[in-house]
Amino acid sequence: MMKLYGENLSSKYSSIVELLAYLVKERVYGPVDRLARATDLETIYMALYEALRYASTEVMKGGVSIPSDEEIRQFLDDVSKRGAGLARRVAIEALTTGLPRQTKR
């Protein structure tokens, strides 16, 4: 589990990490890659929007759930205070969580 500033990212942003890990499992890397390479808040906002938009079409299948408004607000607030490094750490956590879940094709 990753820690940042003494916090466990998996628990603080668990639904966001799970959403992004689901995308990795489904081989939809775009939003995760954008978070990993983000250098500004606008890129982070757009990557999160894309992840949420994709998830909105998958919710009915039951494979993923949408993070709460509170968790999203907290993440975006923390990113605005701490910088893009936080988004990169969440992207890394999601990648390392999602890759083992992929099925062989």
PDB file as gemmi writes it, atoms N, CA and C in Angstrom:
CRYST1    1.000    1.000    1.000  90.00  90.00  90.00 P 1                      
ATOM      1  N   MET A   1       0.824  -1.184   0.000  1.00  0.00           N  
ATOM      2  CA  MET A   1       0.000   0.000   0.000  1.00  0.00           C  
ATOM      3  C   MET A   1       0.867   1.246   0.000  1.00  0.00           C  
ATOM      4  N   MET A   2       0.456   2.207  -0.774  1.00  0.00           N  
ATOM      5  CA  MET A   2       1.224   3.442  -0.883  1.00  0.00           C  
ATOM      6  C   MET A   2       0.854   4.416   0.216  1.00  0.00           C  
ATOM      7  N   LYS A   3       1.865   5.109   0.711  1.00  0.00           N  
ATOM      8  CA  LYS A   3       1.608   6.151   1.692  1.00  0.00           C  
ATOM      9  C   LYS A   3       2.142   7.468   1.176  1.00  0.00           C  
ATOM     10  N   LEU A   4       1.410   8.527   1.436  1.00  0.00           N  
ATOM     11  CA  LEU A   4       1.801   9.869   1.042  1.00  0.00           C  
ATOM     12  C   LEU A   4       1.538  10.771   2.221  1.00  0.00           C  
ATOM     13  N   TYR A   5       2.559  11.453   2.685  1.00  0.00           N  
ATOM     14  CA  TYR A   5       2.400  12.355   3.825  1.00  0.00           C  
ATOM     15  C   TYR A   5       1.779  11.629   5.010  1.00  0.00           C  
ATOM     16  N   GLY A   6       2.174  10.355   5.218  1.00  0.00           N  
ATOM     17  CA  GLY A   6       1.658   9.585   6.327  1.00  0.00           C  
ATOM     18  C   GLY A   6       0.254   9.040   6.108  1.00  0.00           C  
ATOM     19  N   GLU A   7      -0.304   9.218   4.914  1.00  0.00           N  
ATOM     20  CA  GLU A   7      -1.654   8.746   4.620  1.00  0.00           C  
ATOM     21  C   GLU A   7      -1.589   7.555   3.687  1.00  0.00           C  
ATOM     22  N   ASN A   8      -2.518   6.653   3.848  1.00  0.00           N  
ATOM     23  CA  ASN A   8      -2.626   5.512   2.959  1.00  0.00           C  
ATOM     24  C   ASN A   8      -3.540   5.894   1.813  1.00  0.00           C  
ATOM     25  N   LEU A   9      -3.012   5.944   0.609  1.00  0.00           N  
ATOM     26  CA  LEU A   9      -3.811   6.338  -0.551  1.00  0.00           C  
ATOM     27  C   LEU A   9      -4.940   5.356  -0.816  1.00  0.00           C  
ATOM     28  N   SER A  10      -4.688   4.061  -0.581  1.00  0.00           N  
ATOM     29  CA  SER A  10      -5.712   3.065  -0.848  1.00  0.00           C  
ATOM     30  C   SER A  10      -6.949   3.278  -0.007  1.00  0.00           C  
ATOM     31  N   SER A  11      -6.781   3.781   1.194  1.00  0.00           N  
ATOM     32  CA  SER A  11      -7.966   3.988   2.024  1.00  0.00           C  
ATOM     33  C   SER A  11      -8.551   5.386   1.842  1.00  0.00           C  
ATOM     34  N   LYS A  12      -7.708   6.397   1.688  1.00  0.00           N  
ATOM     35  CA  LYS A  12      -8.231   7.763   1.563  1.00  0.00           C  
ATOM     36  C   LYS A  12      -8.986   7.968   0.256  1.00  0.00           C  
ATOM     37  N   TYR A  13      -8.483   7.402  -0.819  1.00  0.00           N  
ATOM     38  CA  TYR A  13      -9.099   7.548  -2.136  1.00  0.00           C  
ATOM     39  C   TYR A  13      -9.460   6.174  -2.696  1.00  0.00           C  
ATOM     40  N   SER A  14      -9.968   5.296  -1.858  1.00  0.00           N  
ATOM     41  CA  SER A  14     -10.177   3.901  -2.257  1.00  0.00           C  
ATOM     42  C   SER A  14     -11.102   3.746  -3.456  1.00  0.00           C  
ATOM     43  N   SER A  15     -12.162   4.519  -3.509  1.00  0.00           N  
ATOM     44  CA  SER A  15     -13.095   4.380  -4.638  1.00  0.00           C  
ATOM     45  C   SER A  15     -12.493   4.912  -5.940  1.00  0.00           C  
ATOM     46  N   ILE A  16     -11.671   5.948  -5.830  1.00  0.00           N  
ATOM     47  CA  ILE A  16     -11.004   6.479  -7.030  1.00  0.00           C  
ATOM     48  C   ILE A  16      -9.971   5.473  -7.524  1.00  0.00           C  
ATOM     49  N   VAL A  17      -9.183   4.917  -6.608  1.00  0.00           N  
ATOM     50  CA  VAL A  17      -8.195   3.907  -6.982  1.00  0.00           C  
ATOM     51  C   VAL A  17      -8.900   2.711  -7.603  1.00  0.00           C  
ATOM     52  N   GLU A  18     -10.014   2.271  -7.007  1.00  0.00           N  
ATOM     53  CA  GLU A  18     -10.751   1.126  -7.549  1.00  0.00           C  
ATOM     54  C   GLU A  18     -11.327   1.420  -8.928  1.00  0.00           C  
ATOM     55  N   LEU A  19     -11.845   2.614  -9.128  1.00  0.00           N  
ATOM     56  CA  LEU A  19     -12.364   3.000 -10.438  1.00  0.00           C  
ATOM     57  C   LEU A  19     -11.258   2.935 -11.483  1.00  0.00           C  
ATOM     58  N   LEU A  20     -10.117   3.539 -11.162  1.00  0.00           N  
ATOM     59  CA  LEU A  20      -8.996   3.544 -12.114  1.00  0.00           C  
ATOM     60  C   LEU A  20      -8.433   2.141 -12.314  1.00  0.00           C  
ATOM     61  N   ALA A  21      -8.403   1.331 -11.260  1.00  0.00           N  
ATOM     62  CA  ALA A  21      -7.939  -0.055 -11.382  1.00  0.00           C  
ATOM     63  C   ALA A  21      -8.866  -0.857 -12.286  1.00  0.00           C  
ATOM     64  N   TYR A  22     -10.161  -0.573 -12.204  1.00  0.00           N  
ATOM     65  CA  TYR A  22     -11.122  -1.223 -13.103  1.00  0.00           C  
ATOM     66  C   TYR A  22     -10.802  -0.864 -14.556  1.00  0.00           C  
ATOM     67  N   LEU A  23     -10.503   0.399 -14.803  1.00  0.00           N  
ATOM     68  CA  LEU A  23     -10.152   0.805 -16.161  1.00  0.00           C  
ATOM     69  C   LEU A  23      -8.914   0.057 -16.644  1.00  0.00           C  
ATOM     70  N   VAL A  24      -7.915  -0.079 -15.775  1.00  0.00           N  
ATOM     71  CA  VAL A  24      -6.705  -0.830 -16.132  1.00  0.00           C  
ATOM     72  C   VAL A  24      -7.066  -2.281 -16.438  1.00  0.00           C  
ATOM     73  N   LYS A  25      -7.893  -2.878 -15.592  1.00  0.00           N  
ATOM     74  CA  LYS A  25      -8.333  -4.259 -15.819  1.00  0.00           C  
ATOM     75  C   LYS A  25      -8.989  -4.406 -17.187  1.00  0.00           C  
ATOM     76  N   GLU A  26      -9.758  -3.411 -17.573  1.00  0.00           N  
ATOM     77  CA  GLU A  26     -10.447  -3.422 -18.857  1.00  0.00           C  
ATOM     78  C   GLU A  26      -9.569  -2.919 -20.009  1.00  0.00           C  
ATOM     79  N   ARG A  27      -8.331  -2.606 -19.694  1.00  0.00           N  
ATOM     80  CA  ARG A  27      -7.350  -2.111 -20.670  1.00  0.00           C  
ATOM     81  C   ARG A  27      -7.739  -0.759 -21.266  1.00  0.00           C  
ATOM     82  N   VAL A  28      -8.380   0.055 -20.458  1.00  0.00           N  
ATOM     83  CA  VAL A  28      -8.721   1.437 -20.824  1.00  0.00           C  
ATOM     84  C   VAL A  28      -7.723   2.313 -20.068  1.00  0.00           C  
ATOM     85  N   TYR A  29      -6.553   2.491 -20.648  1.00  0.00           N  
ATOM     86  CA  TYR A  29      -5.443   3.144 -19.950  1.00  0.00           C  
ATOM     87  C   TYR A  29      -5.438   4.665 -20.037  1.00  0.00           C  
ATOM     88  N   GLY A  30      -6.186   5.244 -20.966  1.00  0.00           N  
ATOM     89  CA  GLY A  30      -6.120   6.679 -21.221  1.00  0.00           C  
ATOM     90  C   GLY A  30      -6.207   7.558 -19.987  1.00  0.00           C  
ATOM     91  N   PRO A  31      -7.267   7.461 -19.182  1.00  0.00           N  
ATOM     92  CA  PRO A  31      -7.373   8.329 -18.008  1.00  0.00           C  
ATOM     93  C   PRO A  31      -6.242   8.105 -16.991  1.00  0.00           C  
ATOM     94  N   VAL A  32      -5.836   6.854 -16.813  1.00  0.00           N  
ATOM     95  CA  VAL A  32      -4.757   6.547 -15.862  1.00  0.00           C  
ATOM     96  C   VAL A  32      -3.438   7.118 -16.379  1.00  0.00           C  
ATOM     97  N   ASP A  33      -3.179   6.958 -17.657  1.00  0.00           N  
ATOM     98  CA  ASP A  33      -1.957   7.512 -18.253  1.00  0.00           C  
ATOM     99  C   ASP A  33      -1.932   9.038 -18.140  1.00  0.00           C  
ATOM    100  N   ARG A  34      -3.078   9.677 -18.384  1.00  0.00           N  
ATOM    101  CA  ARG A  34      -3.136  11.136 -18.271  1.00  0.00           C  
ATOM    102  C   ARG A  34      -2.864  11.602 -16.840  1.00  0.00           C  
ATOM    103  N   LEU A  35      -3.403  10.881 -15.862  1.00  0.00           N  
ATOM    104  CA  LEU A  35      -3.107  11.228 -14.461  1.00  0.00           C  
ATOM    105  C   LEU A  35      -1.621  11.062 -14.160  1.00  0.00           C  
ATOM    106  N   ALA A  36      -1.045   9.995 -14.675  1.00  0.00           N  
ATOM    107  CA  ALA A  36       0.372   9.725 -14.417  1.00  0.00           C  
ATOM    108  C   ALA A  36       1.280  10.787 -15.025  1.00  0.00           C  
ATOM    109  N   ARG A  37       0.859  11.370 -16.149  1.00  0.00           N  
ATOM    110  CA  ARG A  37       1.683  12.370 -16.827  1.00  0.00           C  
ATOM    111  C   ARG A  37       1.257  13.808 -16.550  1.00  0.00           C  
ATOM    112  N   ALA A  38       0.235  13.984 -15.751  1.00  0.00           N  
ATOM    113  CA  ALA A  38      -0.323  15.324 -15.522  1.00  0.00           C  
ATOM    114  C   ALA A  38       0.705  16.264 -14.893  1.00  0.00           C  
ATOM    115  N   THR A  39       0.708  17.483 -15.394  1.00  0.00           N  
ATOM    116  CA  THR A  39       1.576  18.520 -14.830  1.00  0.00           C  
ATOM    117  C   THR A  39       0.769  19.712 -14.331  1.00  0.00           C  
ATOM    118  N   ASP A  40      -0.549  19.682 -14.616  1.00  0.00           N  
ATOM    119  CA  ASP A  40      -1.385  20.794 -14.169  1.00  0.00           C  
ATOM    120  C   ASP A  40      -2.757  20.270 -13.745  1.00  0.00           C  
ATOM    121  N   LEU A  41      -3.502  21.110 -13.057  1.00  0.00           N  
ATOM    122  CA  LEU A  41      -4.802  20.710 -12.531  1.00  0.00           C  
ATOM    123  C   LEU A  41      -5.811  20.413 -13.636  1.00  0.00           C  
ATOM    124  N   GLU A  42      -5.778  21.163 -14.708  1.00  0.00           N  
ATOM    125  CA  GLU A  42      -6.737  20.947 -15.796  1.00  0.00           C  
ATOM    126  C   GLU A  42      -6.617  19.533 -16.363  1.00  0.00           C  
ATOM    127  N   THR A  43      -5.409  19.054 -16.538  1.00  0.00           N  
ATOM    128  CA  THR A  43      -5.193  17.701 -17.045  1.00  0.00           C  
ATOM    129  C   THR A  43      -5.738  16.670 -16.070  1.00  0.00           C  
ATOM    130  N   ILE A  44      -5.538  16.902 -14.789  1.00  0.00           N  
ATOM    131  CA  ILE A  44      -6.048  15.992 -13.759  1.00  0.00           C  
ATOM    132  C   ILE A  44      -7.572  15.980 -13.773  1.00  0.00           C  
ATOM    133  N   TYR A  45      -8.184  17.158 -13.864  1.00  0.00           N  
ATOM    134  CA  TYR A  45      -9.645  17.245 -13.915  1.00  0.00           C  
ATOM    135  C   TYR A  45     -10.184  16.474 -15.123  1.00  0.00           C  
ATOM    136  N   MET A  46      -9.571  16.661 -16.271  1.00  0.00           N  
ATOM    137  CA  MET A  46     -10.045  15.997 -17.485  1.00  0.00           C  
ATOM    138  C   MET A  46      -9.852  14.483 -17.409  1.00  0.00           C  
ATOM    139  N   ALA A  47      -8.751  14.045 -16.851  1.00  0.00           N  
ATOM    140  CA  ALA A  47      -8.518  12.604 -16.706  1.00  0.00           C  
ATOM    141  C   ALA A  47      -9.562  11.981 -15.775  1.00  0.00           C  
ATOM    142  N   LEU A  48      -9.848  12.659 -14.682  1.00  0.00           N  
ATOM    143  CA  LEU A  48     -10.858  12.151 -13.760  1.00  0.00           C  
ATOM    144  C   LEU A  48     -12.239  12.170 -14.415  1.00  0.00           C  
ATOM    145  N   TYR A  49     -12.530  13.221 -15.150  1.00  0.00           N  
ATOM    146  CA  TYR A  49     -13.801  13.291 -15.883  1.00  0.00           C  
ATOM    147  C   TYR A  49     -13.924  12.103 -16.845  1.00  0.00           C  
ATOM    148  N   GLU A  50     -12.877  11.829 -17.604  1.00  0.00           N  
ATOM    149  CA  GLU A  50     -12.915  10.725 -18.564  1.00  0.00           C  
ATOM    150  C   GLU A  50     -13.133   9.385 -17.855  1.00  0.00           C  
ATOM    151  N   ALA A  51     -12.481   9.203 -16.727  1.00  0.00           N  
ATOM    152  CA  ALA A  51     -12.650   7.966 -15.959  1.00  0.00           C  
ATOM    153  C   ALA A  51     -14.093   7.829 -15.478  1.00  0.00           C  
ATOM    154  N   LEU A  52     -14.638   8.913 -14.958  1.00  0.00           N  
ATOM    155  CA  LEU A  52     -16.026   8.894 -14.478  1.00  0.00           C  
ATOM    156  C   LEU A  52     -17.000   8.675 -15.628  1.00  0.00           C  
ATOM    157  N   ARG A  53     -16.737   9.294 -16.745  1.00  0.00           N  
ATOM    158  CA  ARG A  53     -17.606   9.152 -17.912  1.00  0.00           C  
ATOM    159  C   ARG A  53     -17.618   7.717 -18.399  1.00  0.00           C  
ATOM    160  N   TYR A  54     -16.449   7.104 -18.483  1.00  0.00           N  
ATOM    161  CA  TYR A  54     -16.383   5.704 -18.896  1.00  0.00           C  
ATOM    162  C   TYR A  54     -17.120   4.827 -17.894  1.00  0.00           C  
ATOM    163  N   ALA A  55     -16.883   5.064 -16.616  1.00  0.00           N  
ATOM    164  CA  ALA A  55     -17.513   4.254 -15.564  1.00  0.00           C  
ATOM    165  C   ALA A  55     -19.031   4.379 -15.609  1.00  0.00           C  
ATOM    166  N   SER A  56     -19.532   5.539 -15.980  1.00  0.00           N  
ATOM    167  CA  SER A  56     -20.976   5.724 -16.009  1.00  0.00           C  
ATOM    168  C   SER A  56     -21.649   4.762 -16.987  1.00  0.00           C  
ATOM    169  N   THR A  57     -20.928   4.335 -18.005  1.00  0.00           N  
ATOM    170  CA  THR A  57     -21.486   3.368 -18.952  1.00  0.00           C  
ATOM    171  C   THR A  57     -21.317   1.936 -18.462  1.00  0.00           C  
ATOM    172  N   GLU A  58     -20.453   1.725 -17.484  1.00  0.00           N  
ATOM    173  CA  GLU A  58     -20.160   0.385 -16.976  1.00  0.00           C  
ATOM    174  C   GLU A  58     -20.897   0.047 -15.681  1.00  0.00           C  
ATOM    175  N   VAL A  59     -21.458   1.028 -15.025  1.00  0.00           N  
ATOM    176  CA  VAL A  59     -22.097   0.817 -13.720  1.00  0.00           C  
ATOM    177  C   VAL A  59     -23.201  -0.234 -13.810  1.00  0.00           C  
ATOM    178  N   MET A  60     -23.974  -0.197 -14.861  1.00  0.00           N  
ATOM    179  CA  MET A  60     -25.085  -1.140 -15.002  1.00  0.00           C  
ATOM    180  C   MET A  60     -24.605  -2.588 -15.100  1.00  0.00           C  
ATOM    181  N   LYS A  61     -23.390  -2.794 -15.551  1.00  0.00           N  
ATOM    182  CA  LYS A  61     -22.834  -4.145 -15.632  1.00  0.00           C  
ATOM    183  C   LYS A  61     -22.403  -4.665 -14.271  1.00  0.00           C  
ATOM    184  N   GLY A  62     -22.290  -3.753 -13.309  1.00  0.00           N  
ATOM    185  CA  GLY A  62     -21.950  -4.154 -11.952  1.00  0.00           C  
ATOM    186  C   GLY A  62     -20.473  -4.321 -11.671  1.00  0.00           C  
ATOM    187  N   GLY A  63     -19.622  -4.018 -12.615  1.00  0.00           N  
ATOM    188  CA  GLY A  63     -18.198  -4.219 -12.411  1.00  0.00           C  
ATOM    189  C   GLY A  63     -17.500  -3.082 -11.699  1.00  0.00           C  
ATOM    190  N   VAL A  64     -18.158  -1.930 -11.635  1.00  0.00           N  
ATOM    191  CA  VAL A  64     -17.501  -0.754 -11.074  1.00  0.00           C  
ATOM    192  C   VAL A  64     -18.562   0.144 -10.445  1.00  0.00           C  
ATOM    193  N   SER A  65     -18.123   0.935  -9.488  1.00  0.00           N  
ATOM    194  CA  SER A  65     -19.032   1.919  -8.896  1.00  0.00           C  
ATOM    195  C   SER A  65     -18.392   3.297  -8.995  1.00  0.00           C  
ATOM    196  N   ILE A  66     -19.228   4.304  -8.913  1.00  0.00           N  
ATOM    197  CA  ILE A  66     -18.777   5.697  -9.007  1.00  0.00           C  
ATOM    198  C   ILE A  66     -18.367   6.175  -7.615  1.00  0.00           C  
ATOM    199  N   PRO A  67     -17.204   6.795  -7.487  1.00  0.00           N  
ATOM    200  CA  PRO A  67     -16.804   7.352  -6.188  1.00  0.00           C  
ATOM    201  C   PRO A  67     -17.794   8.420  -5.718  1.00  0.00           C  
ATOM    202  N   SER A  68     -17.864   8.599  -4.420  1.00  0.00           N  
ATOM    203  CA  SER A  68     -18.774   9.606  -3.863  1.00  0.00           C  
ATOM    204  C   SER A  68     -18.315  11.015  -4.227  1.00  0.00           C  
ATOM    205  N   ASP A  69     -19.266  11.933  -4.218  1.00  0.00           N  
ATOM    206  CA  ASP A  69     -18.939  13.338  -4.457  1.00  0.00           C  
ATOM    207  C   ASP A  69     -17.895  13.819  -3.459  1.00  0.00           C  
ATOM    208  N   GLU A  70     -18.046  13.395  -2.210  1.00  0.00           N  
ATOM    209  CA  GLU A  70     -17.120  13.819  -1.158  1.00  0.00           C  
ATOM    210  C   GLU A  70     -15.694  13.352  -1.450  1.00  0.00           C  
ATOM    211  N   GLU A  71     -15.538  12.101  -1.861  1.00  0.00           N  
ATOM    212  CA  GLU A  71     -14.201  11.579  -2.154  1.00  0.00           C  
ATOM    213  C   GLU A  71     -13.587  12.315  -3.341  1.00  0.00           C  
ATOM    214  N   ILE A  72     -14.378  12.567  -4.365  1.00  0.00           N  
ATOM    215  CA  ILE A  72     -13.873  13.289  -5.532  1.00  0.00           C  
ATOM    216  C   ILE A  72     -13.465  14.704  -5.144  1.00  0.00           C  
ATOM    217  N   ARG A  73     -14.324  15.380  -4.391  1.00  0.00           N  
ATOM    218  CA  ARG A  73     -13.984  16.743  -3.946  1.00  0.00           C  
ATOM    219  C   ARG A  73     -12.714  16.757  -3.101  1.00  0.00           C  
ATOM    220  N   GLN A  74     -12.593  15.787  -2.191  1.00  0.00           N  
ATOM    221  CA  GLN A  74     -11.409  15.715  -1.335  1.00  0.00           C  
ATOM    222  C   GLN A  74     -10.152  15.485  -2.168  1.00  0.00           C  
ATOM    223  N   PHE A  75     -10.224  14.578  -3.137  1.00  0.00           N  
ATOM    224  CA  PHE A  75      -9.082  14.299  -4.003  1.00  0.00           C  
ATOM    225  C   PHE A  75      -8.678  15.550  -4.781  1.00  0.00           C  
ATOM    226  N   LEU A  76      -9.645  16.203  -5.406  1.00  0.00           N  
ATOM    227  CA  LEU A  76      -9.332  17.402  -6.192  1.00  0.00           C  
ATOM    228  C   LEU A  76      -8.804  18.532  -5.307  1.00  0.00           C  
ATOM    229  N   ASP A  77      -9.341  18.666  -4.116  1.00  0.00           N  
ATOM    230  CA  ASP A  77      -8.848  19.668  -3.167  1.00  0.00           C  
ATOM    231  C   ASP A  77      -7.414  19.345  -2.756  1.00  0.00           C  
ATOM    232  N   ASP A  78      -7.158  18.085  -2.444  1.00  0.00           N  
ATOM    233  CA  ASP A  78      -5.803  17.680  -2.046  1.00  0.00           C  
ATOM    234  C   ASP A  78      -4.810  17.859  -3.195  1.00  0.00           C  
ATOM    235  N   VAL A  79      -5.222  17.536  -4.414  1.00  0.00           N  
ATOM    236  CA  VAL A  79      -4.343  17.723  -5.575  1.00  0.00           C  
ATOM    237  C   VAL A  79      -4.028  19.204  -5.762  1.00  0.00           C  
ATOM    238  N   SER A  80      -5.037  20.060  -5.583  1.00  0.00           N  
ATOM    239  CA  SER A  80      -4.798  21.493  -5.767  1.00  0.00           C  
ATOM    240  C   SER A  80      -3.839  22.033  -4.712  1.00  0.00           C  
ATOM    241  N   LYS A  81      -3.827  21.437  -3.532  1.00  0.00           N  
ATOM    242  CA  LYS A  81      -2.914  21.868  -2.461  1.00  0.00           C  
ATOM    243  C   LYS A  81      -1.530  21.235  -2.577  1.00  0.00           C  
ATOM    244  N   ARG A  82      -1.483  19.957  -2.950  1.00  0.00           N  
ATOM    245  CA  ARG A  82      -0.230  19.196  -2.919  1.00  0.00           C  
ATOM    246  C   ARG A  82       0.453  19.042  -4.262  1.00  0.00           C  
ATOM    247  N   GLY A  83      -0.305  19.232  -5.330  1.00  0.00           N  
ATOM    248  CA  GLY A  83       0.298  19.144  -6.644  1.00  0.00           C  
ATOM    249  C   GLY A  83       0.024  17.840  -7.365  1.00  0.00           C  
ATOM    250  N   ALA A  84       0.500  17.792  -8.591  1.00  0.00           N  
ATOM    251  CA  ALA A  84       0.241  16.668  -9.489  1.00  0.00           C  
ATOM    252  C   ALA A  84       0.880  15.367  -9.020  1.00  0.00           C  
ATOM    253  N   GLY A  85       1.851  15.431  -8.145  1.00  0.00           N  
ATOM    254  CA  GLY A  85       2.479  14.215  -7.630  1.00  0.00           C  
ATOM    255  C   GLY A  85       1.471  13.293  -6.968  1.00  0.00           C  
ATOM    256  N   LEU A  86       0.483  13.862  -6.322  1.00  0.00           N  
ATOM    257  CA  LEU A  86      -0.561  13.056  -5.696  1.00  0.00           C  
ATOM    258  C   LEU A  86      -1.341  12.276  -6.751  1.00  0.00           C  
ATOM    259  N   ALA A  87      -1.695  12.910  -7.840  1.00  0.00           N  
ATOM    260  CA  ALA A  87      -2.411  12.235  -8.924  1.00  0.00           C  
ATOM    261  C   ALA A  87      -1.558  11.118  -9.515  1.00  0.00           C  
ATOM    262  N   ARG A  88      -0.263  11.355  -9.666  1.00  0.00           N  
ATOM    263  CA  ARG A  88       0.634  10.318 -10.185  1.00  0.00           C  
ATOM    264  C   ARG A  88       0.675   9.118  -9.248  1.00  0.00           C  
ATOM    265  N   ARG A  89       0.723   9.378  -7.952  1.00  0.00           N  
ATOM    266  CA  ARG A  89       0.749   8.275  -6.989  1.00  0.00           C  
ATOM    267  C   ARG A  89      -0.538   7.457  -7.035  1.00  0.00           C  
ATOM    268  N   VAL A  90      -1.675   8.130  -7.180  1.00  0.00           N  
ATOM    269  CA  VAL A  90      -2.952   7.422  -7.300  1.00  0.00           C  
ATOM    270  C   VAL A  90      -2.962   6.600  -8.592  1.00  0.00           C  
ATOM    271  N   ALA A  91      -2.437   7.141  -9.679  1.00  0.00           N  
ATOM    272  CA  ALA A  91      -2.361   6.408 -10.946  1.00  0.00           C  
ATOM    273  C   ALA A  91      -1.491   5.162 -10.809  1.00  0.00           C  
ATOM    274  N   ILE A  92      -0.372   5.292 -10.130  1.00  0.00           N  
ATOM    275  CA  ILE A  92       0.520   4.140  -9.918  1.00  0.00           C  
ATOM    276  C   ILE A  92      -0.174   3.080  -9.079  1.00  0.00           C  
ATOM    277  N   GLU A  93      -0.846   3.506  -8.018  1.00  0.00           N  
ATOM    278  CA  GLU A  93      -1.581   2.574  -7.158  1.00  0.00           C  
ATOM    279  C   GLU A  93      -2.651   1.834  -7.975  1.00  0.00           C  
ATOM    280  N   ALA A  94      -3.363   2.567  -8.820  1.00  0.00           N  
ATOM    281  CA  ALA A  94      -4.402   1.950  -9.646  1.00  0.00           C  
ATOM    282  C   ALA A  94      -3.803   0.964 -10.643  1.00  0.00           C  
ATOM    283  N   LEU A  95      -2.694   1.320 -11.240  1.00  0.00           N  
ATOM    284  CA  LEU A  95      -2.045   0.440 -12.206  1.00  0.00           C  
ATOM    285  C   LEU A  95      -1.591  -0.856 -11.546  1.00  0.00           C  
ATOM    286  N   THR A  96      -0.952  -0.746 -10.401  1.00  0.00           N  
ATOM    287  CA  THR A  96      -0.462  -1.947  -9.717  1.00  0.00           C  
ATOM    288  C   THR A  96      -1.602  -2.783  -9.143  1.00  0.00           C  
ATOM    289  N   THR A  97      -2.741  -2.172  -8.918  1.00  0.00           N  
ATOM    290  CA  THR A  97      -3.917  -2.917  -8.454  1.00  0.00           C  
ATOM    291  C   THR A  97      -4.640  -3.572  -9.630  1.00  0.00           C  
ATOM    292  N   GLY A  98      -4.748  -2.865 -10.730  1.00  0.00           N  
ATOM    293  CA  GLY A  98      -5.523  -3.357 -11.868  1.00  0.00           C  
ATOM    294  C   GLY A  98      -4.829  -4.377 -12.743  1.00  0.00           C  
ATOM    295  N   LEU A  99      -3.527  -4.273 -12.897  1.00  0.00           N  
ATOM    296  CA  LEU A  99      -2.819  -5.200 -13.798  1.00  0.00           C  
ATOM    297  C   LEU A  99      -3.007  -6.674 -13.417  1.00  0.00           C  
ATOM    298  N   PRO A 100      -2.888  -7.039 -12.143  1.00  0.00           N  
ATOM    299  CA  PRO A 100      -3.091  -8.468 -11.804  1.00  0.00           C  
ATOM    300  C   PRO A 100      -4.517  -8.960 -12.056  1.00  0.00           C  
ATOM    301  N   ARG A 101      -5.459  -8.071 -12.205  1.00  0.00           N  
ATOM    302  CA  ARG A 101      -6.866  -8.433 -12.436  1.00  0.00           C  
ATOM    303  C   ARG A 101      -7.184  -8.699 -13.897  1.00  0.00           C  
ATOM    304  N   GLN A 102      -6.257  -8.350 -14.781  1.00  0.00           N  
ATOM    305  CA  GLN A 102      -6.504  -8.549 -16.200  1.00  0.00           C  
ATOM    306  C   GLN A 102      -6.532 -10.050 -16.525  1.00  0.00           C  
ATOM    307  N   THR A 103      -7.395 -10.395 -17.460  1.00  0.00           N  
ATOM    308  CA  THR A 103      -7.421 -11.782 -17.931  1.00  0.00           C  
ATOM    309  C   THR A 103      -6.610 -11.857 -19.211  1.00  0.00           C  
ATOM    310  N   LYS A 104      -6.047 -12.987 -19.434  1.00  0.00           N  
ATOM    311  CA  LYS A 104      -5.242 -13.173 -20.653  1.00  0.00           C  
ATOM    312  C   LYS A 104      -6.170 -13.195 -21.858  1.00  0.00           C  
ATOM    313  N   ARG A 105      -5.719 -12.571 -22.922  1.00  0.00           N  
ATOM    314  CA  ARG A 105      -6.506 -12.546 -24.171  1.00  0.00           C  
ATOM    315  C   ARG A 105      -5.836 -13.367 -25.223  1.00  0.00           C  
TER     316      ARG A 105                                                      
END                                                                             
